[in-house]
């Protein structure tokens, strides 16, 4: 079993145990006092933390900008989508 899988299983078991042991009602202020089970409040906070972690940890798209460095009077070749120059294509073929 991989270490990551084992870590997720242990974390899930610990989270379940903590949530089940905290089932009494608590007063929660959300623009007024609301009585909620501690289990529900901890579950909501866990879910919000998980969603926030996903949003922060997701990979970002890289914007690649090609700048035009042409000199007056010269014709500029269009860049190859594969990133190969004419010399590279000749060498390969």
C-alpha atoms as one frame of an Amber mdcrd trajectory, in Angstrom:
protein
   0.000   0.000   0.000   1.340   3.441  -0.892   2.190   5.939   1.823  -0.280
   8.485   0.455  -3.151   5.970   0.578  -2.245   4.950   4.111  -2.094   8.605
   5.185  -5.547   9.322   3.709  -7.049   6.263   5.446  -5.559   7.217   8.826
  -6.687  10.833   8.434 -10.212   9.723   7.527 -10.452   7.388  10.525  -9.161
  10.058  12.922 -11.566  12.636  11.505 -14.502  10.234  11.907 -13.566   9.423
  15.515 -13.226  13.104  16.454 -16.525  14.002  14.790 -18.437  11.157  16.467
 -17.076  11.983  19.947 -18.244  15.618  19.668 -21.986  15.355  19.199 -23.298
  17.744  21.909 -25.050  20.993  20.958 -23.178  24.286  20.943 -24.190  27.899
  20.457 -22.848  29.296  17.231 -23.062  32.941  16.280 -23.965  33.503  12.656
 -25.664  36.913  12.668 -27.623  35.610  15.607 -27.183  32.687  17.973 -27.869
  29.314  16.387 -27.809  26.006  18.274 -26.039  23.366  16.219 -24.556  20.005
  17.043 -20.789  20.258  17.314 -20.664  17.368  14.840 -22.394  19.459  12.162
 -20.230  22.524  12.827 -16.988  20.553  12.665 -18.170  18.765   9.516 -19.011
  22.079   7.827 -15.627  23.536   8.756 -13.863  20.387   7.521 -15.690  20.604
   4.182 -14.896  24.320   3.815 -11.235  23.662   4.567 -11.147  20.844   2.027
 -12.680  23.034  -0.694 -10.304  25.898   0.127  -7.355  23.491  -0.051  -8.468
  22.237  -3.460  -8.795  25.771  -4.794  -5.371  26.785  -3.518  -3.573  23.616
  -4.623  -4.954  23.256  -8.151  -2.477  23.740 -10.972  -2.613  27.042 -12.773
  -2.743  27.473 -16.518   0.374  28.957 -18.006  -0.144  31.776 -20.442   2.488
  31.647 -23.140   2.966  34.908 -24.942   4.986  35.076 -28.131   6.439  38.504
 -28.693   7.045  39.832 -32.185  10.742  40.682 -32.569  10.763  41.254 -36.294
  13.144  43.729 -37.892  11.864  46.058 -40.582  12.221  44.511 -44.017  12.688
  40.949 -42.775  10.101  38.280 -43.154   9.437  36.396 -39.999   8.753  32.663
 -40.050   5.728  31.417 -38.205   6.709  29.367 -35.156   6.193  25.631 -35.510
   3.516  24.358 -33.083   5.837  21.466 -32.187   8.668  23.862 -31.377  10.920
  22.589 -34.189  12.973  24.840 -36.398  13.640  24.137 -40.090  17.091  22.811
 -39.209  15.596  20.415 -36.670  13.051  19.094 -39.173  15.813  18.554 -41.769
  17.958  16.712 -39.227  15.123  14.405 -38.222  14.074  13.501 -41.779
